[in-house]
């Protein structure tokens, strides 16, 4: 099992709705609107690193209002 955290920058006023949508994706275990450099923090889980890449590139980044993302893979 591979886990990662993705930090997502969103357009103004879109964070709550985007967070709700992101929570519905398979492989997303948690998603929260946060204050700081990014607007949403997402915890991802999959069998392989490719599973996480697929969620990020095909689902999350494809959403209108999603800007920059940063992903951090859990090592332990």
C-alpha positions as CSV (number, residue, x, y, z in Angstrom):
1,X,0.0,0.0,0.0
2,X,1.3,3.5,-1.0
3,X,0.1,6.6,0.8
4,X,0.7,10.3,0.0
5,X,-0.5,13.8,0.9
6,X,-1.4,16.2,-1.8
7,X,-1.5,20.0,-1.2
8,X,-3.8,21.8,-3.6
9,X,-4.1,25.5,-4.5
10,X,-7.6,26.5,-5.7
11,X,-9.3,29.4,-7.2
12,X,-10.9,32.0,-4.9
13,X,-14.1,30.7,-3.2
14,X,-13.9,27.2,-4.7
15,X,-12.2,25.3,-1.9
16,X,-15.3,24.0,-0.1
17,X,-17.0,22.6,-3.2
18,X,-13.8,21.2,-4.6
19,X,-13.0,19.5,-1.3
20,X,-16.5,17.9,-1.2
21,X,-16.0,16.6,-4.8
22,X,-12.5,15.3,-4.1
23,X,-13.7,13.3,-1.1
24,X,-15.8,11.2,-3.5
25,X,-12.9,9.9,-5.5
26,X,-11.7,6.3,-5.0
27,X,-8.3,6.4,-3.3
28,X,-9.0,9.6,-1.3
29,X,-9.1,8.7,2.4
30,X,-9.3,12.3,3.7
31,X,-9.7,15.8,2.3
32,X,-9.7,19.1,4.3
33,X,-9.9,22.8,3.5
34,X,-6.9,24.4,5.3
35,X,-5.4,27.8,5.9
36,X,-1.8,28.5,4.7
37,X,0.1,28.3,1.4
38,X,-2.4,25.7,0.0
39,X,-6.1,25.5,0.2
40,X,-6.9,21.8,0.4
41,X,-4.9,18.9,1.9
42,X,-5.8,15.4,0.6
43,X,-4.6,12.0,1.9
44,X,-4.4,9.4,-0.9
45,X,-4.0,5.7,-0.8
46,X,-3.4,3.1,-3.5
47,X,-1.7,-0.2,-4.3
48,X,1.0,1.3,-6.4
49,X,2.5,4.8,-7.0
50,X,0.7,4.8,-10.4
51,X,-2.7,4.6,-8.6
52,X,-1.9,7.9,-6.8
53,X,-0.7,9.5,-10.0
54,X,-3.9,8.5,-11.8
55,X,-6.1,10.1,-9.1
56,X,-4.1,13.3,-9.1
57,X,-3.7,13.7,-12.9
58,X,-7.0,12.3,-14.2
59,X,-9.4,13.3,-11.5
60,X,-8.1,16.0,-9.1
61,X,-6.2,18.2,-11.6
62,X,-9.0,17.8,-14.2
63,X,-11.4,19.7,-11.9
64,X,-12.1,23.4,-12.8
65,X,-10.6,25.6,-10.1
66,X,-7.6,23.4,-9.2
67,X,-4.3,25.1,-9.6
68,X,-0.9,24.1,-8.4
69,X,-0.5,20.8,-6.5
70,X,2.3,19.4,-4.5
71,X,2.5,15.7,-3.6
72,X,4.4,14.1,-0.7
73,X,4.7,10.3,-0.6
74,X,4.7,8.7,2.8
75,X,7.9,6.8,3.4
76,X,7.1,5.1,6.8
